[in-house]
């Protein structure tokens, strides 16, 4: 049975500290898995866009992430499942849209194009086509910044207490990147009001507790 990356982090705190340091140099097992996995996907013509914590990292909010999140098409996901061993991965839970890297144990989660963030219920915000992504460092395709902010806000607004981290991520992006007020014009109306609500409070110094 493969040991997950997260379990390895929990078992060995010294190793976990090393992984954390290497993460911010893009050299730990998560980034190694990302860089190893993507070329075979591209060779097979499987479109993807990186989302989640690694997309936050690419856009300037550098926090640790212990997994990889990819947007794919339904056809792309079927192709991945058909080639999972050739990709150096295993699918430990056949009922879940995820695979684990055989060497590192890093989990790769897949988000389907057109699916809805947060509560999964229909809304005007959905996971975009990977073709709408942008090329980032090392040629990796990431979801665009407006899409990332939009998805994080939509997930946090609709997902309840279990998705509050997504609202916090959106807030950090606004604050760290000093996004302007009119950035809201690039967002779907479903989240535009929440962006406008948060933006003024993020312009001054952080309040002391």
N, C-alpha and C positions, 0 to 999 in steps of 0.2 A: 504494500500500500504506500503510495507516494505521500511524503510529508509536505504539507503546505508551507509556503513561504511565511505566512503569518504565524503558524505554529513554531517554525524555526526561530522567528524573532522572539516569541514568548519564552522559548526554552533557554536561550543563550543571550543574556542581556549585553554582554561585552560584544558579541558578534552583531547584535542589533544596533549598538552604538556605532560600530564601524559601518554598517549598512546605511545608517542615517547620514553619516558624514559623506560617504561615497555618493549617496543619492543627490546631494547638492552639487556634486561634480559630474552628474549624469554617468556614473560608473558603477552603480550597485546592481544587484540582481534584477531589479525591476527594469531598469533601462537596458541591461544586457538582453533580457528576454524580449523587450520591445524591438531592439535593433536586430535580433536574430529572427524574429517571427515575420517582420514586415516584408523583407525581400521575397520569400516564397509566396506570400499572398499576392504581391505585385506580379510575380512571374506567372501565376495562375489567373491573372486578370480579376482578382477579387478586390473590389473597391472597399475602402475603409476610411474612417476619419477618427482620430484619437479624441476622446472626450474625457471627462472626469478629472482626477487629480493631476494627471500628466499634462492635460490641456491647460489647467490652471497654471502649472509650472511654466509651460511654454509662453504663456501670455503675461507672465510677470509676477504671479502670486506663487512664490516658491515654498510649498509645504510638502511634507513627506506623504507618499502614497504607497500602499502595499499591494496594489493590484493595477491592472490595465483595463481600461474601458474603451471599446471600439464600437462605432456605428457601422453597421453593415446592412446590405440588402438581404431579403429572404433567400435569394438565390446564392448570395455569398455565404450565408450561414450554412446552407445545405452543403456547399462545396467544402467548407471548413470541416464539417462533421464527417464528410466522406474521406477527407485527407488528413484526419487528425493525427494519425501515427506518423505520416510522412512529414508533418509539420513539427514533429518532436513533442507532441502534446498528448494528453489523455483526457477523456471525458468521464470523470468519476461519477457524475450524477446525470444520467441520460435524460432526466426530465427538466434539466436546467440549461439555459443558453450560456454556458461557460465551458472553458477548457482550462487545464492546468499544464504548465510547462513541465516536462518530465525531469529536466535537470535541476531547475531552481524551485519548483513548486509554486511559482507565481501564478495567480489566477487571472485569466483573461475573461472578462464579462462582455457580452455582446448586447448592444441596443439596436433594435430594429428600426430601419427607416420608416417614418410614418407613425410609430408608436408614440404614446403620450407620456410625458414625464410626470413624476409625482404620484398621483392616485391612479394613473393609467386610464382615466376616463377621457372621452373626447373633449378636446379644447382646440383653440386656434393655434396653439404651440405644439409642435411635434418634432421628433428627431429628424434632422434634415438629411438630404441626399449627400453622401460622402463627396460627390462631385462639387459641392458648394464649399468644401473645405479649403484651407490655405496650406501652402507648403512652408513648413517651419525649418528649424535647425536639422541638419543631416538629411534633408529631403523627406522628412516625415510629414504626413498630411494630418493637420489638426483641424478641428471645428473652428470656425471663425470666432473672433471675440464677441461680436453682437449675438451670435447664436449661443455662445457659451453663457453669457449673462442672461439671455432670454430663457434658456433651459433651466438654469439654476433658480431663477426667480419663479418660473412656472412650477417647478418641482416643489420648492419650499412653500409656495402659496397653497397648492392643492394637496400636498402630501401629508399634512398634519405634523405632529410632533416628531415623527420618525424621519422627516426630511428637513428639519430645522437647520441642519448643517449646510444644506444647499443655499438657504437664505444667507447664512453667515459667509459662505464662499462668495456670493454675489456682492455682499457688502464690502468684503475685503478687496475684491477686484475694483469696485468703484473708488475705494479709498486709496489703495496702493497705486493704481494707475492714474489717479486724479482725472477720472473720466468727466467730461463736461456735462452740463445740464441737458444740452441738446443731443447727447448720445441717445436719449430716450426716443428720439425720432426714428432711430434704426430698429426699435423694438416693437414687438407685437402689442396691440392695445391691451391684451390680456394682462401684461406685466408692466405696461408703461406707467400706470398710475403709481404702482409700488416703487418703481425707480424714482419717480418724481417726489414721492413721500420721503424716501431715504436720503436723497441727494443733499438737501440743505443741511441736515444734521451732520453730514460727513465732511463739511467744508471747514469747520473750525477745529481747534485742538481737541484731542481726546479728553473727555471729562475724567477727573479723578474719582475713584469710588468713595 
